[in-house]
Amino acid sequence: MKSFLRQQLARYADRLGELEFLLSRPDIMSDMAQFLLLSREHTEVAAVANRWQRYQRREADLTAGQELLTSSTDDAEMAALAQEEMDDAHAELQQLEAELQRMLLPKDPDDARNAFVEIRAGTGGDESALFAADLARMYLRYCERRGWKPEIISESNSELGGYKEVVIKVDGDHVYGALKFESGGHRVQRVPVTETQGRIHTSACTVAVLAEPDETEAIKINPSDLRIDTYRASGAGGQHINKTDSAVRITHLPTGIVAECQDGRSQHSNKAQALKVLTARIQEKDRSERAAKDAAERKSLVGSGDRSDR
């Protein structure tokens, strides 16, 4: 392993000790925002530091095996055992080094967060809505296999049992980092159940994956900028869900962004979920605008490469 990587990993080990000391201090424990921030950093640093400790142990095993092999020239059985131990240590060291290099790559600070997965039917009418339902089931099963907790918090059903729109909240470890590249257009070519002539149709859906806002870092929304509407929920849910105005729709007036939730049994829980979705959408809008601004500025600095550039 290269020396600069060793130095960087040694800093992680030192930082782990600092974080453990800080998290044990009463003043830090009483400040929930600071405690959560340091706890999150501790989890990430500990993962790297623990793999680094394992690497160092296997390096020591490799050195011990080499020494044993050198001293066992007259004992073939001992030499074979030493060689086997060295081979195992060498193979694991290569694997650990590759893991550590990946772990040291710059990370999106939102990767460790929970996420909202929004699926919307696009071109294709009822077949597109059925495709959206297929995508929703796929993501739900994938999340369950990963040990995450998915929950549908908003849905708009089509006449044939598909989804015009569905929002899934996923709680778990590094959910956003694993799902964020699912954002974009999804397309399927197949003979739909709505087709009587056996012709192949192309249907499309859009998927947006948003990081759940951190309560300690989320943007502050002025309550006066919100319009909150309540209405009776539609769809399955028993008598209660259809007899009370438990569904909530929140509109952010300055941007026109809307979020709604109707799957909770109470108006209070639906409002809390809708507000989280709204905040995530506003933050994603801000992130997209900043990225577009940075790209435009970078392009203006680089130029087009034409002879006319000054």
C-alpha positions in Angstrom: 0.0 0.0 0.0 1.2 3.5 -0.9 2.5 5.7 1.9 0.0 8.5 1.4 -2.8 6.0 1.8 -1.3 4.8 5.1 -1.0 8.4 6.3 -4.7 9.1 5.5 -5.8 5.9 7.2 -3.8 6.7 10.2 -5.6 10.0 10.4 -8.9 8.1 10.4 -7.7 6.0 13.4 -6.7 9.2 15.3 -10.1 10.8 14.4 -12.0 7.8 15.8 -10.3 8.3 19.2 -11.2 12.0 19.1 -14.8 11.3 18.3 -15.2 8.7 21.0 -13.9 11.2 23.5 -16.2 14.0 22.2 -19.3 11.7 22.3 -18.6 10.9 25.9 -18.6 14.6 27.0 -21.8 15.7 28.8 -22.0 19.0 27.0 -22.0 17.2 23.6 -24.6 14.7 24.8 -26.9 17.5 25.9 -26.7 19.2 22.5 -28.8 16.9 20.3 -27.9 18.5 17.0 -24.1 18.3 17.7 -24.5 14.8 19.1 -26.2 13.5 16.0 -23.7 15.2 13.7 -20.7 13.6 15.5 -22.5 10.2 15.8 -23.0 10.2 12.0 -19.3 11.0 11.5 -18.3 8.3 14.1 -20.2 5.7 12.1 -18.4 6.6 8.9 -15.0 6.9 10.4 -15.3 3.7 12.5 -16.1 1.7 9.3 -12.8 2.9 7.7 -10.7 2.6 10.9 -12.0 -1.0 11.6 -11.0 -2.1 8.1 -7.6 -0.5 8.5 -7.1 -2.4 11.8 -7.9 -5.6 10.0 -5.4 -4.7 7.2 -2.7 -4.1 9.8 -3.4 -7.5 11.5 -3.2 -9.4 8.3 0.0 -7.6 7.4 1.4 -8.8 10.8 0.2 -12.3 9.9 2.0 -12.1 6.5 5.2 -11.0 8.2 5.0 -13.8 10.8 4.4 -16.3 8.0 7.5 -15.2 6.2 9.6 -15.5 9.3 8.1 -19.0 10.0 8.9 -20.0 6.4 12.5 -18.8 6.7 13.0 -20.8 9.9 11.3 -24.0 8.7 13.7 -25.0 5.9 14.1 -28.5 7.5 10.4 -29.0 8.3 8.4 -29.4 5.1 5.0 -29.7 6.9 5.6 -26.5 8.8 6.8 -24.7 5.7 3.7 -25.7 3.8 1.5 -24.4 6.7 3.4 -21.1 6.7 3.1 -20.8 2.9 -0.7 -21.4 3.1 -1.0 -18.7 5.8 0.9 -16.3 3.7 -1.2 -17.0 0.6 -4.4 -16.4 2.6 -3.0 -13.2 4.1 -1.8 -11.9 0.8 -5.2 -12.5 -0.9 -7.1 -10.8 1.9 -4.7 -7.8 2.0 -5.4 -7.2 -1.7 -9.2 -7.3 -1.1 -8.9 -5.0 2.0 -6.7 -2.5 0.1 -9.3 -2.3 -2.7 -12.1 -1.8 -0.1 -10.1 0.9 1.7 -9.4 2.8 -1.5 -13.2 2.8 -2.3 -14.0 3.9 1.2 -11.6 6.9 0.9 -13.2 8.2 -2.3 -15.1 11.5 -1.8 -18.7 10.9 -0.8 -21.9 12.7 -1.3 -22.8 13.9 2.2 -26.4 12.8 1.6 -25.5 9.2 0.7 -26.2 7.8 4.2 -29.7 9.3 4.4 -33.1 7.8 4.0 -34.9 8.6 0.7 -38.1 9.2 -1.1 -38.7 7.4 -4.3 -41.3 9.1 -6.6 -42.6 7.2 -9.6 -44.9 8.9 -12.2 -46.6 7.4 -15.2 -45.6 9.1 -18.5 -46.3 8.3 -22.1 -48.5 5.3 -22.6 -51.8 5.9 -20.8 -53.1 3.0 -18.7 -50.2 0.8 -19.7 -47.8 3.4 -18.4 -49.6 3.4 -15.1 -49.3 -0.4 -14.9 -45.6 -0.1 -15.7 -45.3 2.4 -12.8 -47.0 -0.2 -10.5 -44.5 -2.8 -11.7 -41.6 -0.4 -10.9 -43.1 0.3 -7.5 -43.3 -3.4 -6.7 -39.7 -3.9 -7.9 -38.4 -1.2 -5.6 -40.4 -2.4 -2.7 -39.1 -5.9 -3.0 -35.5 -4.7 -3.5 -35.7 -2.6 -0.4 -37.1 -5.5 1.6 -34.2 -7.7 0.4 -31.7 -5.0 1.5 -33.2 -5.0 4.9 -34.6 -1.5 4.5 -38.1 -0.4 5.5 -40.2 0.9 2.5 -43.5 2.6 3.0 -46.0 4.0 0.5 -46.9 7.4 1.7 -48.8 8.8 -1.3 -50.5 7.1 -4.3 -52.8 8.0 -7.1 -54.3 4.9 -8.7 -55.4 4.4 -12.2 -58.6 2.6 -13.3 -56.8 -0.6 -14.1 -54.9 -0.9 -10.8 -51.7 0.9 -11.8 -50.2 4.1 -10.4 -50.5 7.6 -12.0 -48.1 8.6 -9.2 -46.7 6.9 -6.1 -44.2 8.1 -3.4 -42.3 5.5 -1.4 -40.4 6.5 1.8 -37.4 4.2 2.4 -35.7 4.0 5.8 -32.3 2.2 6.1 -28.6 2.4 5.9 -27.2 4.4 3.0 -30.5 4.3 1.1 -30.0 7.5 -0.9 -26.5 6.5 -2.0 -27.8 3.2 -3.3 -30.9 4.5 -5.1 -30.0 8.0 -6.3 -28.9 6.8 -9.8 -32.4 5.3 -10.4 -33.6 8.9 -11.1 -34.5 9.5 -14.6 -36.7 8.0 -17.4 -37.6 4.3 -17.5 -39.0 2.6 -20.6 -40.6 -0.7 -21.4 -41.6 -2.3 -24.7 -44.2 -5.1 -24.4 -47.7 -6.3 -25.3 -49.8 -4.6 -22.7 -52.8 -6.2 -21.0 -54.9 -3.3 -22.6 -53.9 -4.4 -26.1 -56.4 -6.6 -28.0 -54.4 -6.8 -31.3 -51.2 -8.3 -29.8 -49.1 -5.2 -30.8 -46.1 -4.1 -28.9 -46.4 -0.7 -27.2 -43.7 1.5 -25.7 -44.5 3.0 -22.3 -42.4 5.4 -20.1 -42.3 6.4 -16.5 -40.1 8.8 -14.5 -38.4 8.1 -11.3 -37.1 10.7 -8.9 -35.1 9.8 -5.8 -34.8 12.5 -3.1 -32.7 12.5 0.1 -34.8 12.8 3.2 -33.9 16.2 4.8 -31.9 16.1 8.0 -33.9 17.8 10.7 -30.7 19.6 12.0 -29.7 20.8 8.5 -33.0 21.1 6.6 -33.9 24.5 5.0 -36.2 26.6 7.1 -39.6 27.1 5.5 -41.6 30.1 6.5 -45.1 28.8 7.6 -46.7 31.8 5.9 -45.3 30.5 2.5 -47.4 27.3 2.9 -51.0 26.6 1.9 -52.3 23.4 3.7 -55.4 21.7 2.4 -57.1 18.7 3.9 -59.5 16.3 2.2 -60.8 12.8 2.4 -58.4 10.1 1.4 -59.2 7.8 -1.5 -58.4 4.1 -2.0 -58.1 1.3 0.5 -57.9 1.9 4.2 -61.2 1.0 5.8 -64.0 3.2 7.0 -61.8 5.6 9.0 -59.7 6.7 6.1 -62.7 7.6 4.0 -64.8 9.3 6.7 -62.3 11.9 8.0 -60.4 14.7 6.3 -57.1 13.0 7.1 -55.3 13.5 3.7 -53.1 16.5 3.5 -51.8 18.6 0.6 -49.2 21.2 1.2 -48.3 23.9 -1.4 -45.1 26.0 -1.2 -46.4 29.2 -2.6 -43.1 30.8 -3.7 -42.1 27.8 -5.9 -45.4 26.2 -6.6 -44.1 22.8 -5.3 -46.8 20.5 -4.0 -46.6 17.5 -1.7 -49.4 15.3 -0.4 -49.9 12.3 1.9 -53.0 10.3 2.6 -51.8 6.8 3.7 -51.5 7.6 7.4 -54.5 7.2 9.7 -54.2 10.7 11.2 -54.1 14.2 9.7 -51.1 15.0 12.0 -48.9 12.1 10.7 -49.9 12.8 7.1 -49.0 16.5 7.5 -45.6 15.6 9.0 -44.8 13.2 6.1 -46.0 15.7 3.4 -43.8 18.4 5.0 -40.8 16.1 4.7 -41.5 15.3 1.1 -42.0 19.0 0.4 -38.8 20.0 2.0 -36.9 17.2 0.1 -38.4 18.5 -3.2 -37.4 22.1 -2.4 -33.9 21.1 -1.5 -33.6 19.0 -4.6 -34.7 22.0 -6.7 -32.1 24.2 -5.0 -29.4 21.5 -5.6 -30.3 21.3 -9.3 -30.2 25.1 -9.7 -26.8 25.3 -8.0 -25.5 22.5 -10.2 -26.8 24.2 -13.4 -25.3 27.5 -12.2 -21.9 25.8 -11.6 -22.0 24.1 -15.0 -22.8 27.3 -16.8 -20.0 29.1 -14.9 -17.6 26.3 -15.7 -18.5 26.4 -19.4 -18.1 30.2 -19.5 -14.6 29.9 -17.9 -13.5 27.1 -20.2 -15.0 28.5 -23.4 -15.8 26.6 -26.6 -12.3 26.0 -28.0 -13.1 28.1 -31.1 -10.4 30.3 -32.6 -12.6 33.3 -31.8 -12.3 32.6 -28.0 -10.5 35.3 -26.1 
